[in-house]
Amino acid sequence: MAKLVFVAFFACLVCRWATGRWPWQILQNSEQSQKEAMARRLLGVDRGASRIDIAEAHRRLLAQVHPDRGGSNEAVHAATAARDLLLARLTEPRQDLRP
């Protein structure tokens, strides 16, 4: 058991040395990246989309999924959450770049 703990600890240190981040930080960024990819796919924008592109894609999607046009409230909430996630990512500073 002690060997297993030592190997896990050593693997964490090697990961920190190689990437500059702890393994749990890498996994957290991966989960966030997956959420952003799903939001981009839902809105139909690419990775380098600007604020204006995201807002226009959101308006187009809302026109399709609005409850008055046969859509659902859940679809409207999903579109709004996707827009908010992508816009928040544009305004926050990049933390995944090492100095």
C-alpha positions as CSV (number, residue, x, y, z in Angstrom):
1,M,0.0,0.0,0.0
2,A,2.8,2.4,0.8
3,K,4.4,1.7,-2.6
4,L,1.1,2.6,-4.3
5,V,0.9,5.9,-2.4
6,F,4.5,6.7,-3.2
7,V,3.9,6.0,-6.9
8,A,0.8,8.1,-7.0
9,F,2.6,11.0,-5.2
10,F,5.6,10.7,-7.6
11,A,3.2,10.7,-10.6
12,C,1.6,13.9,-9.4
13,L,5.0,15.6,-9.0
14,V,6.1,14.5,-12.5
15,C,2.8,15.8,-13.9
16,R,3.3,19.1,-12.1
17,W,6.8,19.4,-13.3
18,A,6.0,18.5,-16.9
19,T,2.8,20.6,-17.4
20,G,3.0,23.2,-14.6
21,R,-0.4,22.1,-13.3
22,W,-1.5,19.4,-10.9
23,P,-3.4,16.4,-12.4
24,W,-6.7,17.5,-10.9
25,Q,-6.3,21.0,-12.5
26,I,-5.8,19.3,-15.9
27,L,-8.9,17.2,-15.4
28,Q,-10.9,20.3,-14.3
29,N,-9.9,22.2,-17.4
30,S,-10.8,19.2,-19.6
31,E,-14.3,19.2,-18.1
32,Q,-14.6,22.9,-18.7
33,S,-13.4,22.4,-22.3
34,Q,-16.0,19.8,-22.9
35,K,-18.8,22.1,-21.7
36,E,-17.5,24.9,-23.9
37,A,-17.3,22.5,-26.9
38,M,-20.9,21.5,-26.3
39,A,-22.0,25.1,-26.1
40,R,-20.2,26.0,-29.3
41,R,-21.8,23.0,-31.0
42,L,-25.2,24.1,-29.8
43,L,-24.8,27.6,-31.0
44,G,-23.0,26.6,-34.2
45,V,-20.0,28.8,-33.7
46,D,-16.3,28.0,-34.0
47,R,-13.6,28.2,-31.3
48,G,-12.5,31.7,-32.3
49,A,-15.9,33.3,-32.3
50,S,-16.2,36.9,-31.2
51,R,-18.9,38.3,-28.9
52,I,-20.9,39.5,-31.8
53,D,-20.8,36.1,-33.5
54,I,-21.9,34.4,-30.3
55,A,-24.8,36.9,-29.8
56,E,-26.0,36.5,-33.4
57,A,-25.9,32.7,-33.2
58,H,-27.8,32.9,-29.9
59,R,-30.5,35.1,-31.5
60,R,-30.8,32.7,-34.5
61,L,-31.1,29.7,-32.2
62,L,-33.7,31.4,-30.0
63,A,-35.8,32.2,-33.1
64,Q,-35.9,28.5,-33.8
65,V,-36.5,27.1,-30.4
66,H,-38.7,29.7,-28.8
67,P,-41.9,28.3,-27.2
68,D,-44.0,30.7,-29.3
69,R,-42.6,28.9,-32.4
70,G,-43.1,25.3,-31.2
71,G,-39.9,25.0,-29.1
72,S,-39.6,24.5,-25.4
73,N,-38.5,26.4,-22.4
74,E,-35.7,23.9,-21.8
75,A,-34.2,24.6,-25.2
76,V,-34.3,28.4,-24.6
77,H,-32.6,27.9,-21.2
78,A,-29.9,25.6,-22.8
79,A,-29.2,28.2,-25.5
80,T,-29.0,31.0,-23.0
81,A,-26.7,29.0,-20.7
82,A,-24.4,28.2,-23.7
83,R,-24.2,31.9,-24.7
84,D,-23.4,32.9,-21.1
85,L,-20.7,30.2,-20.8
86,L,-19.0,31.3,-24.0
87,L,-19.2,35.0,-23.2
88,A,-17.9,34.5,-19.7
89,R,-14.9,32.6,-21.2
90,L,-14.2,35.6,-23.5
91,T,-14.0,38.0,-20.6
92,E,-11.9,36.0,-18.1
93,P,-8.1,36.0,-18.5
94,R,-6.5,32.8,-19.8
95,Q,-5.3,30.7,-16.9
96,D,-4.0,27.7,-18.9
97,L,-0.9,29.5,-20.2
98,R,2.2,29.2,-18.2
99,P,4.3,32.3,-17.6
